[in-house]
């Protein structure tokens, strides 16, 4: 069993990006600039945005953080998006989700200039991704593809089961894994209503678990030699920890790991790759790689 180390892989990629940025700037090019908009004080979002700022520093990017309180109006947020769209110095930006209930998330996403949508959530990027055109691929699926590639995990012709059908992970992951230039795999998507979920998993060469239920995937659902990618991160109460909780994935790791050829841990697997992928997208935006 090989542990897929997302932390080490992300650090290596950030170092590669930093080297490229150094060379761009040395040749008189522009330093990539990522802006993040954070609304309210959600703990998870705060941590995530803080890590994005640190990643920007590591990559040699310029970063801007714009904060709003929970009671910001939809109009104010749309005006902020419009300013960032028109700011020639900002190459890419993200509006951290989730947003407060009184704000229509989809409306905000669609207001973002798709050429600066480094989160890859705009319908134009989602549509281009679905038909295999160059675009910003959302960060978590891109991170998973990168890990599979870096660990030389064969995907072509393999049976891949994706647990979960979210717009952020499940759906894009299924699209990418079936496309010739990415996964080239035979893909099955399972979710909470799937009646043959266990049988599907037992046939899978690769399982990508993004169902949002802690320790959902047990050993009796996994065949010997399978590759397991665990996207889940749920805070589970743990009195033995100083924080009072621990992060748990969608896979019962201790039970499943001995059966696998490759497996991602939680934390330290897919998580670090998500922010690293955002950095890759920002570099591409700075270089006008997809939308010149």
N, C-alpha and C positions, 0 to 999 in steps of 0.2 A: 504493500500500500504506500502510495506517494502522497504526501500532504502538499496541496497546491498553496504556495505561500503568496497571498495577494499583497501583503505588506512589502515584502522584498521586491516583488515584481514592480509594484507601483513606484517604489524608491528608485529602481533602476530606470524606469521610463521617465520619471521627473528629471533625473540627472541627464538623460539624453535630450529632453526638451530644453533644459537649461543651456546645454552646449549649443544647441541650434539657435536659441534666442541670442546668445552671446555673439555668435557668428553673424546673425542678421543685423544686430545693432552695430557691430564692428564695421560692417559694410555700408553703414549709413541708413539702414532700414529702421522701421518703426517697432518700438517695444510693444508687444501685445498687451491689450488692456481689457480686463474682465471686471464688470460691475455686478454687484449683487444687491437685490432689494429684499429687505427682511421686515416683515410686518409682525408686531407683537413680540412676545417673549417665550415662545414655545421652546422647551428645553432641548428637544431633539434638533430643531431647526437652528437654534443658537450654536450648538456644537458643530453641526454640519457646516454652517457658514464660517465659523471660526477656522475649521479645518481647510476650507476653500481658500481663505485669506493666507494661511500658512503655506498651502500648496502653491499659490501664486508667487509668494516670496521665493520658494525653493526653485521654481521654474524661471525666475527672472522676469515675471510679468508685473505690470502695473495693476493694482486692484483698488476698487472703490466700493465702500459699503454704504448703502443708503437705508436708513432705518425709519420706520413709521410705527406709531402706536397702534394698538388693536382697533381703535375707533376710526382709523383712516377711512375716508369715503372712497367708493369705487371711482368717482370722478377724479379725485386726487391721485389715485394710483394709476389711472389711465393717462393722466397728464404727465406723470413721472416716466411711464413707458414711452410716451411720445418724445419727451426730452432726450431719453437715452437712444431712441431710434435715430434722432437727428444729430446726435453728438458724434462728430467725425472722429474723435479720439477713442471712443469706446468701440472695440471690435466685436465684443459679445457681452451679453448680460443675461442674468437669470432672475426670475422672481421666485423666491423660495416658497414652496408649497409645504403644507396646506395653508390656505388663506382663511381669514375669519369668515363665518357663515354668510354675512351680509354682502360678501363680494363674490361675483360670478367668476370662478376660476377660468372657465373656458373663454370668457370674454377677454380676460387679461392675457391669456396665452395667445389668442388670435390677434391681439393688438400689437404683439411683439413683431418687429421686422424679422421675417424668417431667415434673413441673411446674418442676423445677429443672435439667432435662437440656439445658443450653444447647448441648451438642455435637450434639444431635439423634439420638443413637444408640439410645435406649430403644425397644423394640418398639412402644410406644404412639405415640411420635412418628413412627416409621417408617411405621406403619400409617395414621395420620392423614394423613401426607404423601401416601401412595399413593392415597388416595381424595379428596384435595384439601381436607381440613379444616384450620383454623388450627392451627399447631404450630411447634415449633422445627425448622427445616430444617438439616441438617448443613452445617457451615461452608463447605466447599469448593464444593459445588453451589450454595449460596446466593450465594457470591462470584462464581461464573461467571454466574449469572442477572443479578446486579447489574451486572457489566461489560457484558453484552450490552445491557441496558436503558440504561445511561448512555451508551453509544456509539451508541444508536439503531439497533442492528443488527436488521434484520427477521428474525423467526424463524417467524412464522405461515405455515403451508403449505410451509415449506422442508424439504428432506431433510437430516436430521441423523444423522451416524454417530458413535457413541460407541465408542471403543476401550477395552475393559476392562470387567469386570463385578464390581468390588469392592463391598462393602457401603457403603464410605465415599464413593466417587465414582461409579463406573459405573452401578450399579443406581439410586440416587436421581436421578442426572442424567437417566437414561432416563425415569423416571417423570415428572419435572418438565417435561422438554422436550416430552412428548406431551400434557401437561395444557393445557386451553384457557386457563386464567388465567395460565400461565407461558410455555411455549414455543410451544404450539399447532402443533408440527412433526410431520413424519412421521419416526419414529425407528427406526434399525437399531442393534442392539448387536453389535459384533464382538469376538472374543477370540482367544486363541492357537490355538483349534481351528477357527476359521472358515475355510472353504475358499475363499470368494470375497471375502476381506477387501479385496484391492487393488481389485477391480471395484466393491465397495460404496463405498470411499473416493473413487474417481474420479467417482462420481455425486453425491457429497455437496456440499450448499451450505455446510454447517457440519460441521467435524470437531472432536470433543472427545477429545483423546488422553490417556488415563489408563491406559496399558498397562504402565508401569514399565520400559520398555526404551529406553535412550538412543538418540536419533536414529533411531527405528524408522520414522517417517513421512518418506518421501523425496519429491522433486519429482514423480517419475513416478506417485505415488499421489494427487496433488492436482490438481483441475481449476482452470482460470484463474478468479480472482475468488472463490475459496472463503474462508470465514472459519475460521481455525484457532485453537483454544484448547488450549494445551499445559499439561497438569497435571503432567507428569513433573518430578521433581527427583532426579537421580542424581548422586552424587559420582564424577567421573571423574578419574583421576590426570592431573596436569598439572605437569610439572617447572618450567615458566616462572612458576608462581604461588608466592607466598610460602607459602601454606597447603599446597602440594603437590597440590592438586586444584581442579577447577572444577565448578560445578553445570551439569548438562546436562539438557535437556528430552527429551521423547519425539519431538520433531520436529527434523529436520536443518534448523535455522533458516536458515542462509545460502543453502541450496539452495531451500527452500520459500517463504521470505518474498516474493521477487519475483513469485510467481504469485498471492499472496493479495490480497483486498480489505482484510482485517483479520487481525492475528496478535498473540498474546501472547508477550512475550519470557520467557526463563528465565535468571536470576532477574528479578523485577520485574513479573511478570504476575499469575498466579493466586495466588501465595504470599501477598503482602501482603493480598489480599482475604479470605483464609481467616481471619486473625486479626480483620480488620475485621468480618466476618460474625458472629464469636463475640461481638464487642462489640454488634452489632445485636440479637442474641438475648438478651444480658444486659440491655440496655435494655428489651426487650419483657418479660423476666421481672420486672424491677423494677416495671414499670408494670402487671403482671398482665394483659398484653394478650391472651394466649391462654387462660390458665387462671386466671380471676379469683378 
